[in-house]
Amino acid sequence: MKSTSPIRCLLAACGLSALLCAPAGAHGVWVAQRAGELAVVLGEGALDEAYEPAQVREAKAFTANGAPSGVKLQPRERNVVVVPEADAAVLSVAVEDGFWSQGADGKWVSGSRAKVPDARRAGYYMKFGTTLLKPVAMPFAPLGLDLEIVPLIDPSKLRRGQLLPVRVLSRGQPVAGAAVIGDFIGNTAGPRVKTDKAGRASIVVGSSGLNVVAVSLNRPRSDRREADEDGLEATLAFTLPRAGD
């Protein structure tokens, strides 16, 4: 793998300062153009939040056929820019949101149950994003993430309003009953599509430009000294080609 080493710094103690009243569990991560550069985006709908560059724990790149490619990370003050190699068609990023606890007053703060002993609820949250930069070969090989959305056909062949079949996997295993959001940018309150026993679902392509599909999964912990659950969020992002491209 030629991809750059992950940024391994510890998560900043303050976490996402803009989100102190609630955990960022609903937010997803993907890669998109920002001011002429490709950047790791943390957001939901129209929101595009600042974050600590140290939260980006891993970035990998692959060619259209699934072979390893390379990507460099360039930390900025409020986000991270990614610079993939010319043959990269797929980018995979993992972002740590860390521990969040809901205090007795109902407000969410950064930290585990050990830091907030009277917490009503506490969780540890990770976010994973798969972004397609170019058309990709099928079948698309799963990346083996803790949670991921795998396209079952090349989205670049579709148009807005058409159906995109996907499969939701956790470490290569299907996730049944997961609620998939087809348009995480333009219609976050829209209908969810539940995955079947094989983890499959078909969503409507919501945009003629950038599309972000999202799904979440909460896993209860048996040892709840630090947190009650592990919260995972995954996205699949792609941009439909413009007419004439």
Secondary structure, DSSP 8 states (H G I E B T S, - for coil): --S---------TT--GGGTTS-GGG-EEEEEEETTEEEEEEEETTEEE---GGGEEEEEEE-TTS-B--EEEEE-SSSEEEEE-TT--EEEEEEEEEEEEE-TTS-EEES-TTTSTT-SEEEEEEEEEEEE-S---SS------SSEEEESS-GGG--TTSEEEEEEEETTEE-TT-EEES-TTT-TTS-EEE--TTSEEEEE---SSEEEEEEEEEEE-S--SS-SEEEEEEEEEEE---TT-
